[in-house]
Amino acid sequence: MLLSPYQIHTGLQHSIIRPRQPNCLPLDQVTLPQKLQEAGYSTHMVGKWHLGFYRKECLPTRRGFDTFLGSLTGNVDYYTYDNCDGPGVCGFDLHEGESVAWGLSGQYSTMLYAQRVSHILANHSPRRPLFLYVAFQAVHTPLQSPRQYLYRYRTMGNVARRKYAAMVTCMDEAVRNITWALKRYGFYNNSVIIFSSDNGGQTFSGGSNWPLRGRKGTYWEGGVRGLGFVHSPLLKRKRRTSRALVHITDWYPTLVGLAGGTASAADGLDGYDVWPAISEGRASPRTEILHNIDPLYNHARHGSLEGGFGIWNTAVQAAIRVGEWKLLTGDPGYGDWIPPQTLAAFPGSWWNLERMASARQAVWLFNISADPYEREDLADQRPDVVRALLARLVDYNRTAIPVRYPAENPRAHPDFNGGAWGPWATDEDEEEEEEEGRARSFSRGRRKKKCKICKLRSFFRKLNTRLMSHRI
């Protein structure tokens, strides 16, 4: 929501930003809160950042937010706010502004964040424009919930599903309390509330995408479709379901436009202003979505340039939707259809689920409007459509910038930062990293023989990436 460019235009098209990586949201990218500040808005963030923090310039308060309360990493404990990035690599992660919020430990994050939003609203004049970005940690792992919410789901046999339902219910109440605060303090009548998930559910951790295919971390519809709603007295057509094509990059120009600002080509837009489609039911200006192109993800064994008509290497993980058609290449990720009752507990009937049809495949084509469950692959029947969508991938790939996925740095260990996760790098570190990167590129250019240790490093990097795709 904070940016309009696709991942391929930010260098963040591979995996997530690990806590020990010297990486963050590109500093040359203008964020949504920065744009809203230009339009006279007060901007506040509450919740999960997870866009990098290795330098102070990467922090939310340096990227457009007047205030911040939340976590910088992605997998913290809901009560203690501890997060481990491997055995023995653990640290505290709750921050207020640019300081560690040790004193707030012990409060369940969903409730803490809702209370902070109410506090902001209570101390802000409704006459002044306000942007609130609330990124609840729920319902990410670890699966934790206050006992009173668990009790109402005590008859659920699946423990993970029970905890997940309790976490959703607590989050629902938090959204209700925030809406109530908007009304109490005079903001509601001129507000727009956008609620959205960031990806599909993690089916091994209580989530369910049934009857969609796949799970979080995959390019199947179960991984890339997000649930959400827009609620506002300003909507011209209310209480309806919109079938307009909308992508997360569209929120940037849409909200800037609503705020009276101007989103220009200089902002690197890949999004569209979709407010007329949402509010009035007009046709969406968006006709296609690049889900992603990830050149570092494990290449599909059976993909090839020949399989892509000589224009695209189908071993590369990518997915695109154009109109009613969706094309996937490479390894899209785990592709089963997973009924909710079989989740997490792994009963014997698990292996009787519908399995991914072919492991020797590297190209799939679906009419996603007629077949949102991705059951009927039409790649062999419509090679003309496959070729056209591969050509669109080629067009997009020409505009991609190199992937930024640096090696982890031991200096990021919380033990060197007072026991908490936080900024650790200096300008000198950045210069050294760039020099090492140039040296590695020069070395690769001159090397003729393959080096065994390099192959091992590549293997473990890929293994770690695949393991993390199951965890996140």
N, C-alpha and C positions, 0 to 999 in steps of 0.2 A: 504493500500500500504506500510505502514511503517514497518509492521511485517509480518512474514510468518506463525506463528502458528494460528490455528483455535481459535475461541472465547473460546471454552471449555478448551483450554490450557493456557488461560490468566486470567481466573476468571471473564471475562467481558461478559459472555454469556447472561446476563439479562439486558434488557433495555439500557439506556444511563447513562453516568456519570453526575449526577445532579450538579449544581454549588456549592451547600452547602455540598456535600458529601466529606468526607476525602478519596478520591479515585483517582487513576490515572493509566495510562499505567504501568504495573509492571516494577519496576526499575531494575529487573534482566534480562529483555528482551533486547537483542541487536537490535537496530533499524536499518533500512536501511541507514539513513544518517551517523550513527556511523560506519557502515561497509564501506561506501564509503569514509569517512574520512581516514580510515585505508588504502584505496587504493590511497590516495593522492588527493582526491577531495575537493574543496571548496563547502560548502553546505549552502543553503539559503532556508528559508521558508517564504511564503507570504500567508496570509489568515487565515482560520478557523482551530484552533487546536482541541478543544473539546475532549481532551484525559486526562483531569484532570490537576489541577494546585494547589492543596491545600498546597503542599510543593514546595519550589524552585527547588528541585531535579526533579520535574515533568515537568518543563517548557521546551519548545522546545530547548532553548539554552543549556539546560543540557542533552538533549536527542539526540544530534548529529548535531544540526544546528548552523552554525557560526553566522547567523543573523536571526532575526524574526521580521516581522511586521504583526500584525493581532489580532484576537480575541481569547480568551481562552474558552469562552462559546459557546452556539450553536444557539442563537436566537436573535441576536442583531439588533438594528435599523441600516439601511444602511447609514444613515446620522449622527445621533447623537451618535451612538454606545452605547446607553443605552440598558440594558437587565434586565427584571424583572423576578424573579423566585418566583412569588407569590405577592399578594397585599402588597405594601409597601416595598418589598425586591428588590430594584432596584439599579443598579450601572453602571458605565461607563466601557466599555470593548473594548479598543483599546490599544495595547501595541507595543512598539518598543524595541526589546531586552527584558530586564527585567524591563523596566520602563513604566509607563502609558503615552500614547501619547495624552495628552489632546489637544495639538495644532493642531492635524490633524482632529479634529472633524469638521463635516460639509461637507466633501467630500464624494461623493457616493463611496461605498466600491469597487465595481467592477472596476471603473476607477482608484481609488487610488492604488489598488493592481497591475493593469497593468502598471501604471506609475512607481511603485517601481521596478517591474521586469525589465523594460527598463533601469532604473537607475543602477541596479546591473550589467546588461550586458554591459552598457556603461563604467563601471569602472572595468571590469574584463578582463584579457587577454585571448583571445581564445586559447592560447597555453597551458593554465592551465585547467585541467579537472574541470567541474562545474556540480553540481546537483541543480536544482531548483524545489522545490515543491510548486506549486501554488494551494491553496485550496480556490477557489472562494466561497464566501458566497452565491452567486446566485446559484440556484433559490429557496433557502429556504425562508420560511416566516420570517418576515413580507413581504407581496407583495408590493414592492416599486420600482419605476423606475423614472429616469429623464423624464421630460415632453416631450422632443422631441422624445423619443422612444414610448411613449404612443400614440402620435398623429397619427402615421401611422396605428394603430390598432383601431382607434376610431369607426369603424363600427361594431366591435364585440359586440354583445349584452350582453355576459357574462362578467361582470366586472372583476372577478378574472382571467378568461382566458386572457382577454385583458392585464392586468398587467403582467401576467406570460409571455406572448409572448414578451412584451416590455423588460422584464428582460433578457430573452434568447437572444434577438437581441443585447442588450448591451454587454452581455457576449461574444457573437460571435465576436463582434468588438474588444473586449479586447484580445481574442485569436488571431485574425488577427494582432493586433498591436504587440503582443509579438512575433509572427512569423516574422513579418517585422523587429523587433529589432534583432532577431537572425541572420537574413540575413545582416542587416546593420553593425553589429559589428563583423561579421566573424565567427559566431558559427554554422550557419545552416547546412553546408555541412557535418559536423561530429556530428550531433545531432539526438536524438530520441525524438519525441514529443508523449506523451501518454495523451489522453483525455478520461476521464471516469466519469460517474455518480457513486454515491456511493450506490444507491438503486433505486427502482421504484418511480414513481411520487405520490405525495399526491393529490388524486383526489378531495378532498374538498378544495384545495387551488390552483386551476388552472391547476394542472398537469393532465396528461392523460397516461394511459397504454393500452388503447384500441388497439387491441381486446384481450389483455391478461387479465387474471382474477386477481382481488385484487388490492391492493394499497400499498404504503409505510408502513412499520411496519408489514406486513403480510409475510407468507411463500409461498403464491401463486406466480406464475411467474411474475405477475405485481408488486410484492414487491421485488423479489430477482434478477430479470434480470437487468443488467446495460447496458446503451448505451455507446459506446465509439469508438475510432479509434486510430491507431498507424500510425504516419506519419514520414517518414525519408528517406533521400537519401540513407541510408544504407540498406534499404529493398531490397532483391533480387527479390521478386515478388511483384510488385506494383499494385495499382488500382484493388483490388479484395476484395471480402467478404470472411472472414475466418469463417468456422464453427467449428473450434477447440474448445474444452472445456477448458475454462480458468476461473480461480478463482482469487480473489483479492490477495490471499496469494502467487500467482505465481509471482507477480511483484518483490518481494524481491529477490529470487534466480535468476530471469531473469536479473534484472538490475545489481546485483552484478557480475554476469557472464559477462555481456557486459562491465562492468568497469574494468575487469581484476582481480577481486577479487575472493575469494573462499567462498561459503556458505556451511558450514559443518553441520553435524547432531547436533553438539553442539549448533547451533543457533535455535534448536527446529523447524525444517522445517516441514511444512505441504504443502508447495508449491513446484512447479517444474519449471525448466528452460524451458519456452515455446517459446524462441526466434526462434528456427528452425521451429516451427509450424507457427509462425507469419510471419517470413521473407521468408521462403522457401516453405511453404505450406505442411510441413510434418505432420504426425499424432501427435496429442497432447499426451504427456506422461501422462496426467491426464485422468483417466477413471471414477472418482467419485468425488462428492462434498458433504461434510457435511454442509448443510446450517446452522444448529444450533441445539443444545439441550438446552432448557431453563427450568430447573426444578422449577423455581420460578413463571413462568407465570401461570395464572389461569388454574387450571386443568380442562380438559373437563369433564363435568358431566357424560357423557355416556362412558367414557374410563375406561379400567380396565386391570389388568394383564391377566385375562382370555381371553379378546379380543385380546391380543397380544401373543396368543399361550403359555402363561405361561412364556415367556422370556422377555417381555417388557410391561410396563404399558402404554397403549395407551392413558391415560389421560394426559401424559406429552407432552408438545409442542415440536415437533421435525420435522425435514425434512432432507431428504437425497436423493441424485441422484446417481445411479449406472448405468453406460452405458446409455441406453435409458429410464430407469425406474426412476420414482420419487415417493417417499413415504412420506406422511405427517401423523403425529399423533397429538392427542390432539386438541387444538383450533388453527388452522393456522392463524386466524385473518379474517377480513372482506372479504367475498368471492364473491361479485357480479361482473358482467361484466358491466363496466360503460362507455357508449358512451360519447365522449368529450362535446357535446352540452348540456348535462344535468348537468354539473359540477357546484358546488358551489351555483347556484341560487335557487336550489330546486324547480323547477316548479312542477305542478300537475302530469306531466307524470313521475316524478321520481319513483313513486311507481309501475309503470308498467315495471320497469327494470327486467332483469332476476335475480332472487334471488338465494341465496345459497340453493342447493337442499334439504339438510336434516340437521336439527339442532341436530338430535339424533345420529350423526356420529362422530367417533373419529379416523378413518383410511381411507385414500384415496390412490389410486395407479393410476398413469397415465403413459402411454407410451409418454414421453415428446417430443420425436423426431417426432412422428406421430401426436401428439395432444398437441402442445405447449399452447393451450388455455384452457387446463384442463377441458374439457367438458365431457369426457367419463371416468368415474371412473371404473377401472378394478379390484378393490380389491376383490370382490366376485368371479370373474372369474379366478383370478390367485392367490390363496392362497399360492402357492409355492413361488412366487416372493415376496409376502408380508412377508412371514416367513424369506426368505433370507435377505431382506433389514432390517427387525427388528433385525436380528442377527448382521448386520453391525452396527446398532445403539448401540447395547449392547457392541460390541467391542470398539467403540469409547468412550462410556460412562465410560468404565473401565479406560480410560486414562485421564478423565476430572478432573480438579482441582476444589475445592469448589468455588461457586459463591462468588464474593466480591461485595456486595451491602450494604455498611454501612449506618447507620442512618445519617440524616443531622445534621450538627453541627451549632448552632447559632453564633459561633464565625466567621463563614464565611461571615456574613452579611457585605455588602459594607460599611455600616456606621462605622464599626470598622476598615476600611481599606482606609480611606480618600475618600470614595465615589466611589471607583472602585473595580471591581472584581480582586482578585489576591491572591497569596499565603498567608496563615494565620496560618498554623499549625507549631508546633515545634517538636523536637524529643520527648519532654516530652508528648506532646499530643498523639503522636504515641504510646508511651508506655502505657499511660492510656487507649487508645482505645483497645489495645491488651489485657490488663488486664480485661477490661469490657467484651470483647468478650469471654474470658475464663470463666469468672464468669457466663455469660449467658448460656454457654454450660453446665457448671456444674449444674446450677439451673434447666435447662431443663432435664438433666439426672436424677435428683432426684425427680422431680415433678410428682405426680400421678394424681392429679385432674386438670381439665382444668380451666384456669383462664379467667374470662370474659373480663377483660381489655386487656389480650393478644389477645383474639379472635377479639376484636374491633380493636386493632392495626393492626393485620393481614388483617382485612377487608379493612381498610382505605389505607394500603400499596398497596393492590391489586387494589383498586379503583383508586388510584393515578397513578399506572402503566398503567391501561387501559386508563384513561383520557389522560395521556401523550402520549400514542401511537397514539392518534388522533391528538395531537398537533405537534409532531416532524416530 
